[in-house]
Amino acid sequence: MTQEPAAPASQDPVHLKLDLLTHFMMESRADQIRARKTILRAQWITCGVGVLAALVTAVVVVLWKLP
């Protein structure tokens, strides 16, 4: 009575599915990180534009009040 060798772990359908799910989860995580970085960059740019606008407004108001 001979026993067939077990399939390697990488060829097992369950392991293949787990590998695929792990791959997609890691890819999804990378996409989330990229999206968060993009959002953070946009927030910093918006903040910078707001600060710049406030400074320009302050300078205009000061210069307007000068005799």
Residue pairs with C-beta under 8 A, 6 or more apart in sequence:
9 15
10 16
10 19
